[in-house]
Amino acid sequence: MTPIEVARQFFYRGAFHQAVDAISAIPEDQRSQPDIQLLLGVSLARLRRVDDACVALSRVLEADPSSFEAITWMAVLKKNRWEIDEAFRYAQLAIDLQPENPVGYGALGACHLYIREPLQAIEAFATALSRAPASAENHHNIALAYQMLHRHAEAISHLQQAIRLAPRNIQSYLVLSGEFLKYGDAGRALDCLAEGLKHNSSSAALNSAIAAAFTLLRNDQSAEAHHVRAMSISPAEAKAPYAAWLLNQGRFEEAGDLYGSMLHEEATAGLGFYGITQCRKLTDLDEDLVGAMEQFRNKGRMSPMSELHLRYGLGKVNETRGRYGEAIADYDVANRLAYQIHNSGAGVQGSPWRDEQERVRALFERFDNQPGCGHPGQSPIFIIGMIRSGTTLLDQILASHPSVKPAGEIQFWTEETVGLASLSDPVDPQKLRALATEYLSYIELVTGSSERITDKMPLNFAYAGIIHRALPNARFLHIRRNPVDTCLSIYTTYFGYGPQFAYDRSNIVDFYRAYLFAMEYWRNHIPADRLLEIDYEDLIARPGSVIPEVISFCGLPWDSACLHHDKNASAINTPSRWQARQPIYRTSVARWRHYEPWLGQFAELLAECEPVSVQGVSAPVRS
């Protein structure tokens, strides 16, 4: 058997590492042939060695500019390198070469999906599916586009079809289970993941996802069992989700040990360093840690994701050391990378949020004075506001009350309201009552029976009026913080794939203005006995006065445990997981002053906002 035949055998068996090794053994004069370079390029692409794959495939296209396979792979690779214009060019070239071939349309759809253009993505994927209805990949991808439009029935249908066509595709089970969990259907989510395990019994990712579903149900014992099972299958895959779970549980030492074990592998060292900085307060005793982080940074040649984690960690340690110029430089690099990875091509610039809010207002006004559209339940206490404004701290304080259970950050209303607001036909008022009933069943499933529950999805501020119409007896706690401190905190925090407005100063400021715009409206439409506005700085300065006022507003008897939220053992699934477990501290107040020379667009809010007293509490509003 010739070396070329050996390489092809490895390739068709999916052994891409061996295929690359076999190709390297081929004499150089033969290795440069277009068909061998194509085999090499696709093998490297499968191994996610993007740069090397682009080099090989470029050689193919130099010899044969009409190589359809090389062109379609280049579209994918250019997208993965964030060279989106080039990716579109290659996708369109593939369509022009073979207009009846679904692959080009699939590549085009993937480009639109990447820059969050769901309607164009759906059109491209639908065309691909019209030519190849049995493509599991295109069913999966069109489902992702429907998700962006909050059209969940279509998303679920296409994901189910993708699973029928490719039952060993783990990603479809993960996405489908996530769709079920958005609406609190943990049973269907667990059934979906269990079905996935039947076909992929050795999947660490599916076990980690099952652990996440059990976490939502507050079944920590089963959650940890599946994390441990995932670790036994593939520590490399399972360490990150298990460490994050331990962190959320407040088991900081164990999480730190797990993150520490990641430092031994170059691919995970960045995440390991970042994780360690989240597990404890940094002190002068951490100089060895800082030195190791700087040494790793100076090595260079790390992946964008690894550098992203490292830079967020370095930003935190440099701030702790009072080196604010170095800290902001690290945060700038971290945000640039996070924007490229998560939000590239998805600039907000205010208008999409304003447009959505106008639709939500129109929906709210349709329900105005509609009798019987609300549910009489009064259990929920909604904690709303900008992210990084103190919502987690307020939630921990309330959850310390014996009659209150935290439900976490529930996406229910963010999903349902956007879906309702996008409908052109009038919405039956009874739909709101049905949604309220569904929501109350969901939170009871999550928390069990309780006199009161908290839902601390901050971004519910955008839909507060609709929620009030659905649950007119529910309370809203709106916590506000200095606008520049809020925006700076968003900029210096890593959120993963959300929210969309993160990682760019202009987008953060635009979204903050949209938040002020929304709250100005709801303040005039939600009764004062249903909406209490709290200033974060006032809560920090006068907890002994403010906290009893909050508890009284919620209709609860006073309990001194609310003054000791740091004793609360509830899991916290937000970036404030460490800080919210500490006694109240004031170091986050006026933090922005340390970064005054580098505020950029954040400084605009200093001139635009002024303190105004609302219900006896000072808070920033638009002037």
C-alpha positions in Angstrom: 0.0 0.0 0.0 1.4 3.4 -1.0 1.8 6.3 1.5 -1.0 8.1 -0.4 -3.4 5.1 0.0 -2.5 4.9 3.7 -3.2 8.6 4.2 -6.6 8.2 2.5 -7.5 5.2 4.6 -6.8 7.1 7.8 -8.8 10.0 6.5 -11.9 8.0 5.6 -11.7 6.3 9.1 -11.7 9.8 10.7 -8.2 9.3 12.0 -7.1 12.8 10.9 -3.9 13.0 13.0 -2.6 9.8 11.4 -3.7 11.1 8.0 -1.6 14.2 8.5 1.4 12.1 9.6 1.0 9.8 6.7 0.9 12.7 4.2 4.1 14.1 5.8 5.8 10.8 4.8 4.9 11.3 1.1 7.8 12.5 -1.0 7.7 16.3 -1.4 7.2 16.2 -5.2 4.1 14.1 -4.8 2.9 15.9 -1.6 2.5 19.2 -3.5 -0.1 17.7 -5.9 -3.5 19.4 -5.5 -5.4 16.2 -4.5 -2.8 15.5 -1.7 -2.9 19.1 -0.5 -6.7 18.9 -0.5 -6.6 15.8 1.7 -4.1 17.6 3.9 -6.1 20.8 4.1 -9.4 19.0 5.0 -7.6 16.8 7.6 -6.1 19.9 9.2 -9.4 21.7 9.2 -11.0 18.7 10.9 -8.3 19.0 13.6 -9.1 22.7 13.9 -5.6 23.7 12.8 -7.2 26.6 10.9 -4.1 28.5 9.8 -2.3 25.4 8.5 -5.5 24.3 6.7 -5.8 27.6 5.0 -2.2 27.3 3.7 -2.8 23.9 2.2 -6.2 24.8 0.7 -4.8 28.0 -0.8 -2.2 25.8 -2.6 -5.1 23.7 -4.0 -6.9 26.8 -5.3 -3.7 28.2 -6.9 -3.6 25.0 -9.0 -7.3 24.6 -9.4 -9.4 27.8 -8.8 -12.6 25.8 -9.3 -12.0 23.2 -6.6 -15.5 23.2 -5.0 -14.4 21.3 -1.9 -11.5 23.6 -1.3 -13.7 26.7 -1.8 -16.4 25.5 0.7 -13.8 24.6 3.3 -12.2 28.0 2.9 -15.6 29.6 3.6 -15.8 27.7 6.8 -12.2 28.4 7.8 -12.4 32.1 7.0 -15.5 32.4 9.2 -13.6 30.7 12.0 -10.8 33.2 11.6 -13.3 36.1 11.8 -12.5 37.1 8.2 -16.2 37.3 7.5 -16.1 39.2 4.2 -13.8 36.5 2.8 -16.0 33.8 4.2 -19.0 35.3 2.3 -17.0 35.6 -0.8 -16.0 31.9 -0.8 -19.6 30.8 0.0 -21.0 32.8 -2.9 -18.3 31.5 -5.2 -19.3 28.0 -4.2 -23.0 28.8 -5.1 -22.0 30.3 -8.4 -20.0 27.2 -9.3 -22.6 24.7 -8.3 -26.0 26.4 -7.8 -27.8 23.0 -7.2 -25.3 21.9 -4.6 -26.6 22.4 -1.0 -23.1 22.8 0.5 -22.6 26.3 -0.7 -25.9 27.4 0.7 -25.1 25.8 4.0 -21.8 27.7 4.1 -23.6 31.0 3.3 -26.2 30.3 6.0 -23.4 29.7 8.5 -21.9 33.1 7.7 -25.2 34.8 8.2 -25.7 32.9 11.5 -22.2 34.0 12.6 -23.0 37.7 12.3 -26.5 37.2 13.8 -28.6 37.6 10.7 -31.2 34.9 11.4 -33.6 35.7 8.5 -30.9 35.5 5.9 -29.5 32.4 7.5 -32.9 30.7 7.4 -33.3 31.5 3.8 -29.9 30.0 2.9 -30.4 26.9 5.1 -34.0 26.4 3.7 -32.5 26.5 0.2 -29.9 23.9 1.2 -32.6 21.7 2.8 -34.8 21.9 -0.4 -31.8 20.3 -2.2 -30.9 17.8 0.5 -33.7 17.3 3.0 -31.7 14.7 4.9 -28.9 17.0 6.0 -28.8 16.8 9.8 -26.2 19.6 9.9 -28.5 22.1 8.1 -31.5 21.1 10.3 -29.3 21.8 13.3 -28.1 25.1 11.9 -31.5 26.4 10.8 -32.7 25.6 14.4 -30.0 28.0 15.7 -31.4 30.7 13.5 -34.9 30.2 14.6 -33.6 30.4 18.2 -32.3 33.9 17.5 -35.8 34.9 16.4 -37.4 33.3 19.6 -39.3 30.9 17.3 -38.9 28.0 19.5 -41.4 25.6 18.0 -39.6 25.7 14.7 -36.2 25.4 16.4 -37.4 22.3 18.4 -38.9 20.7 15.3 -35.6 21.0 13.3 -33.5 19.8 16.2 -35.7 16.7 16.6 -35.3 16.1 12.8 -31.5 16.6 13.1 -31.4 14.0 15.9 -33.5 11.5 13.9 -31.1 11.9 11.0 -27.9 11.8 13.0 -28.5 10.3 16.5 -24.8 10.4 17.3 -24.5 14.1 16.9 -24.1 15.3 20.5 -24.6 19.0 19.8 -28.2 18.6 18.7 -29.1 16.9 22.0 -27.3 19.7 23.9 -29.1 22.5 22.1 -32.5 20.7 22.2 -32.3 20.1 25.9 -31.4 23.8 26.4 -34.6 24.8 24.5 -36.6 22.7 26.9 -34.8 24.1 29.9 -35.6 27.7 28.8 -39.3 26.9 29.6 -38.6 24.9 32.7 -39.3 21.6 31.1 -36.5 19.8 32.9 -38.3 16.5 32.4 -38.1 16.7 28.6 -34.6 18.0 28.8 -33.4 15.1 30.9 -35.3 12.6 28.6 -33.5 14.2 25.6 -30.1 13.9 27.2 -30.8 10.4 28.3 -31.7 9.5 24.7 -28.4 11.1 23.6 -26.5 8.9 26.1 -28.1 5.8 24.6 -26.3 6.6 21.3 -23.2 8.2 22.9 -22.6 6.4 26.2 -19.1 7.7 26.7 -20.0 11.4 26.2 -18.6 13.7 28.9 -20.5 16.6 27.4 -23.9 14.9 27.8 -23.2 14.0 31.4 -22.2 17.6 32.1 -25.4 18.8 30.5 -27.4 16.4 32.6 -25.6 17.8 35.7 -26.8 21.3 34.6 -30.4 20.1 34.3 -30.3 18.6 37.8 -28.7 21.8 39.1 -31.7 23.8 37.8 -33.9 21.4 39.8 -31.8 22.0 42.9 -30.8 18.3 42.9 -27.2 18.9 43.7 -26.5 15.2 44.6 -27.5 14.0 41.1 -25.8 17.0 39.5 -22.5 16.2 41.2 -22.8 12.5 40.4 -23.0 13.3 36.6 -20.1 15.8 36.9 -18.0 13.1 38.5 -19.1 10.6 35.7 -18.1 13.2 33.1 -14.7 13.5 34.8 -14.2 9.8 34.7 -14.9 9.8 30.9 -12.9 12.8 29.8 -11.3 15.1 32.4 -10.2 17.4 29.6 -13.8 18.1 28.7 -15.4 17.9 32.1 -13.0 19.9 34.3 -14.3 23.4 33.2 -18.0 22.7 33.8 -17.3 20.8 37.1 -15.1 23.6 38.4 -17.7 26.2 37.5 -20.4 24.2 39.3 -18.2 23.9 42.4 -17.6 27.7 42.2 -21.4 28.3 42.0 -21.9 26.1 45.0 -19.4 28.1 47.0 -16.9 25.3 47.3 -14.1 27.6 46.4 -11.2 25.5 47.6 -12.2 22.5 45.6 -12.9 24.7 42.5 -9.4 26.3 43.0 -7.8 22.9 43.1 -9.5 21.8 39.9 -8.6 25.1 38.1 -5.0 24.6 39.4 -4.8 21.2 37.8 -5.5 23.0 34.4 -2.3 25.0 34.7 -0.3 21.9 33.7 -1.7 21.8 30.1 -0.9 24.8 27.8 -4.4 24.6 26.2 -6.2 25.0 29.5 -3.7 27.1 31.5 -5.5 30.4 30.6 -8.8 29.2 31.9 -7.0 27.7 35.0 -5.4 31.1 35.9 -8.7 32.9 35.3 -10.6 30.4 37.4 -8.2 30.7 40.3 -8.7 34.5 40.4 -12.5 33.9 40.7 -12.1 31.5 43.7 -10.7 33.9 46.3 -9.7 37.5 47.2 -6.3 38.2 45.8 -3.6 39.4 48.2 0.1 40.2 48.3 0.6 36.5 49.0 -0.3 35.8 45.4 2.8 37.1 43.8 3.8 33.6 42.7 0.5 33.3 40.9 0.9 36.7 39.2 4.5 35.8 38.1 3.3 32.5 36.6 0.5 34.4 34.8 2.8 37.0 33.4 5.3 34.3 32.3 2.5 32.4 30.5 1.4 35.7 28.8 5.0 36.4 27.7 5.3 33.0 26.0 2.8 34.0 23.4 1.4 31.6 20.8 -1.7 30.8 22.9 -5.2 30.4 21.4 -7.5 33.4 21.4 -9.7 31.7 24.0 -6.8 31.0 26.3 -5.5 34.5 26.1 -9.0 35.9 26.7 -9.2 34.0 30.0 -5.7 35.0 31.0 -6.2 38.7 30.3 -9.4 38.8 32.4 -7.4 37.2 35.2 -4.5 39.5 34.8 -6.8 42.5 34.8 -8.2 41.4 38.1 -4.8 40.8 39.8 -3.4 44.1 38.4 -6.4 46.0 39.8 -5.9 44.3 43.2 -2.2 45.5 43.1 -3.3 49.1 42.3 -1.8 48.9 38.8 -4.9 50.3 37.0 -3.2 51.3 33.8 -1.9 47.7 33.4 -5.3 46.4 34.4 -7.3 48.3 31.8 -4.8 47.3 29.1 -5.4 43.7 30.0 -9.2 44.2 30.0 -9.0 46.0 26.6 -7.3 42.9 25.1 -9.7 40.6 26.8 -12.7 42.5 25.5 -11.3 42.7 22.0 -10.9 38.9 22.0 -14.3 38.3 23.6 -16.0 40.5 21.0 -14.3 38.7 18.1 -15.2 35.3 19.5 -18.7 36.0 20.7 -20.1 39.2 19.2 -18.2 39.9 16.0 -20.6 41.4 13.5 -23.3 41.9 16.1 -23.0 45.5 17.0 -25.9 46.8 18.9 -25.6 50.6 18.7 -28.8 51.2 20.6 -31.4 50.9 17.8 -32.3 47.2 18.0 -33.0 47.5 21.7 -35.0 50.7 21.3 -37.0 49.0 18.4 -37.7 46.0 20.6 -38.8 48.2 23.5 -41.2 50.0 21.3 -42.7 46.7 20.3 -43.0 45.7 23.9 -44.6 49.0 24.8 -47.2 48.5 22.0 -47.9 45.0 23.4 -48.3 46.4 26.9 -50.7 49.1 25.7 -52.8 46.4 23.9 -53.3 44.8 27.3 -54.0 48.1 29.1 -57.3 47.9 31.0 -58.0 44.4 29.7 -59.9 42.6 32.5 -59.0 39.1 33.5 -55.7 38.9 31.7 -53.6 38.5 34.9 -53.0 35.7 37.3 -53.7 36.5 41.0 -50.5 34.7 42.3 -48.3 36.9 44.3 -45.3 34.6 45.0 -42.7 36.1 42.6 -40.4 38.9 43.6 -38.6 40.1 40.4 -35.2 41.6 40.9 -34.5 43.8 37.9 -31.9 46.3 36.7 -28.7 46.5 34.7 -26.4 43.5 35.0 -23.5 44.2 37.5 -25.7 46.6 39.4 -26.1 44.6 42.6 -28.9 42.2 41.6 -27.0 39.1 43.0 -26.4 40.8 46.3 -30.0 41.8 46.7 -31.1 38.2 45.7 -28.8 36.7 48.4 -30.2 39.1 51.0 -33.8 38.1 50.2 -33.0 34.4 49.9 -31.7 34.6 53.5 -35.3 35.0 54.6 -36.8 31.7 55.7 -39.9 32.3 53.6 -38.1 33.0 50.4 -36.4 30.7 47.9 -34.2 31.8 45.0 -35.1 30.5 41.5 -32.1 32.0 39.8 -32.1 33.9 36.5 -35.0 32.5 34.6 -35.3 33.2 30.9 -39.0 32.6 30.7 -40.2 36.2 30.3 -37.3 37.3 28.1 -38.2 34.6 25.6 -42.0 34.7 25.8 -42.3 38.5 25.7 -40.1 38.9 22.7 -42.1 36.2 20.9 -45.4 37.9 21.7 -44.1 41.4 20.8 -43.0 40.1 17.4 -46.5 38.9 16.4 -48.4 41.1 14.0 -51.8 39.7 15.0 -53.6 40.8 18.2 -52.7 38.7 21.2 -55.6 37.2 23.2 -55.4 38.6 26.7 -56.0 35.1 28.1 -52.6 34.2 26.6 -51.0 36.3 29.4 -52.9 34.5 32.1 -51.9 31.1 30.5 -48.3 32.2 30.4 -48.4 33.3 34.1 -49.9 29.9 35.0 -47.1 28.2 33.1 -44.5 30.4 34.7 -45.7 29.7 38.3 -45.7 26.0 37.6 -42.1 26.3 36.3 -40.8 28.1 39.4 -42.5 25.7 41.7 -40.8 22.9 39.9 -37.4 24.7 40.3 -37.8 25.8 43.9 -40.5 23.5 45.4 -43.3 25.0 47.4 -42.5 28.3 49.0 -44.3 31.4 50.3 -42.2 33.6 48.0 -39.6 33.1 45.4 -37.1 35.5 43.7 -36.5 35.6 40.0 -33.3 37.6 39.5 -33.1 37.8 35.7 -31.8 41.5 35.5 -32.9 42.0 31.9 -36.5 41.5 32.9 -36.4 45.3 33.3 -37.2 45.4 29.5 -40.4 43.4 30.0 -41.5 44.5 33.5 -44.8 46.0 32.3 -45.8 42.8 30.5 -44.9 40.8 33.6 -46.9 43.2 35.7 -49.9 42.7 33.4 -49.5 38.9 33.7 -48.8 38.9 37.5 -50.3 42.1 38.9 -49.6 41.1 42.5 -45.9 40.3 42.0 -43.3 42.8 43.4 -40.5 44.3 41.4 -37.3 45.4 43.1 -35.3 47.7 40.7 -31.7 48.1 41.9 -29.7 50.9 40.4 -26.0 51.7 40.6 -23.7 54.5 39.5 -23.9 54.3 35.7 -20.1 54.5 35.2 -19.4 51.9 37.9 -22.1 49.7 36.2 -20.7 50.0 32.7 -17.1 49.5 33.9 -18.1 46.4 35.8 -19.7 45.0 32.7 -16.5 45.8 30.7 -14.3 44.0 33.3 -16.4 40.9 33.5 -16.4 37.9 31.3 -19.9 36.6 30.4 -19.2 33.9 27.8 -21.7 34.1 24.9 -23.9 36.7 26.4 -25.1 39.4 26.7 -24.9 40.7 23.1 -24.0 44.2 24.1 -21.0 43.3 26.1 -17.3 43.6 25.2 -17.5 47.0 23.5 -17.6 50.4 25.3 -20.0 52.0 22.7 -22.4 49.1 22.8 -22.5 49.0 26.6 -23.2 52.7 26.8 -25.9 52.5 24.1 -27.6 49.6 26.0 -27.4 51.5 29.3 -29.2 54.4 27.7 -31.9 52.0 26.4 -32.2 50.6 29.9 -32.8 54.2 31.3 -35.4 54.7 28.5 -37.2 51.5 29.5 -37.3 52.2 33.2 -38.5 55.8 32.7 -41.6 54.3 31.0 -42.3 51.5 33.4 -41.8 53.8 36.4 -45.0 55.6 35.2 -47.0 52.5 34.5 -46.3 50.1 37.4 -47.9 51.2 40.7 -45.6 52.3 43.5 -46.8 49.5 45.7 -45.5 47.0 43.1 -42.2 48.7 42.2 -39.5 49.6 44.7 -36.3 51.3 43.4 -33.2 50.9 45.5 -29.8 52.6 45.1 -26.9 50.2 45.4 -24.8 52.8 47.1 -27.5 53.4 49.6 -27.9 49.7 50.3 -24.1 49.4 50.9 -24.0 52.5 53.1 -27.2 51.8 55.2 -27.9 48.1 55.1 -29.6 48.2 58.5 -32.1 50.7 57.2 -32.6 49.7 53.6 -32.9 46.0 54.0 -35.8 46.1 56.4 -37.6 48.5 54.0 -37.1 46.0 51.2 -38.4 43.1 53.3 -41.4 45.1 54.3 -42.2 46.1 50.7 -42.2 42.5 49.8 -44.9 41.9 52.4 -42.7 39.7 54.6 -42.1 39.7 58.3 -38.7 41.0 59.4 -36.0 38.3 59.9 -32.5 39.3 61.1 -31.0 36.6 58.9 -31.4 39.1 56.0 -28.6 41.2 57.5 -26.2 38.2 57.2 -26.6 37.2 53.6 -23.0 35.9 53.6 -24.2 32.9 55.6 -26.5 31.9 52.8 -25.4 28.6 51.2 -27.6 28.9 48.1 -25.9 28.3 44.7 -25.0 31.4 42.7 -24.7 31.1 39.0 -23.4 34.6 38.2 -20.0 36.3 38.0 -20.7 37.7 41.5 -20.6 34.2 43.0 -17.6 35.0 45.3 -18.4 38.7 46.1 -22.1 38.0 46.9 -21.0 35.5 49.6 -18.9 38.1 51.5 -20.2 40.6 54.1 -21.3 43.9 52.6 -18.2 45.9 51.5 -17.8 49.4 50.0 -14.7 48.9 47.7 -16.9 48.7 44.6 -18.5 52.1 45.2 -16.9 54.8 42.9 -14.5 52.2 41.5 -14.6 54.1 38.2 -12.4 56.8 39.7 -9.4 54.5 39.6 -9.9 54.2 35.8 -10.8 57.8 35.1 -8.0 58.4 32.5 -9.2 55.4 30.5 -13.0 55.6 30.7 -13.5 56.4 27.0 -17.2 56.4 26.1 -18.2 55.6 29.7 -17.3 59.2 30.7 -20.3 60.4 28.6 -22.6 59.1 31.3 -21.1 61.4 33.8 -22.3 64.4 31.9 -25.7 62.8 30.9 -26.9 61.5 34.3 -27.5 63.3 37.5 -28.7 62.0 40.9 -32.5 62.4 41.4 -34.4 61.3 44.5 -37.0 58.6 43.8 -39.0 57.3 46.7 -36.4 58.7 49.1 -33.5 56.9 47.4 -30.9 58.6 45.2 -30.3 57.1 41.8 -29.1 58.1 38.4 -31.6 58.8 35.7 -31.4 60.6 32.3 -31.4 64.3 32.6 
